[in-house]
C-alpha cells in the first residue's frame, strides 16, 4: 500500500526572473513499512520539501508551489 506519493514537486521563492528554485521536480513513493531519510548537504531543499508536503510553507514572501501532486493514503 502506498502511504505517500509525490510527483514532480517544485517550489520557488520569489517571482519571475528573481525566483529561487528550492525544490526541482522531486518524485517519490513511500509504501507501508518503508521509511526514507533524506541525507544531502545543507541547502538542498530537505526542509522545504517536508514543509511543502505538509502544506506549511511560510507565506511571508511570494512563493510558488507548482507542477506537483502530493497524495497520501488518507486522501485517496
C-alpha positions, 0 to 999 in steps of 0.5 A: 500500500502506498502511504505517500506519493509525490510527483514532480514537486517544485517550489520557488521563492520569489517571482519571475526572473528573481525566483529561487528554485528550492525544490526541482521536480522531486518524485517519490513513493513511500509504501507501508513499512518503508521509511526514507531519510533524506541525507544531502548537504545543507541547502538542498531543499530537505526542509522545504520539501517536508514543509511543502508536503505538509502544506506549511510553507511560510507565506511571508514572501511570494512563493510558488508551489507548482507542477506537483501532486502530493497524495497520501493514503488518507486522501485517496 
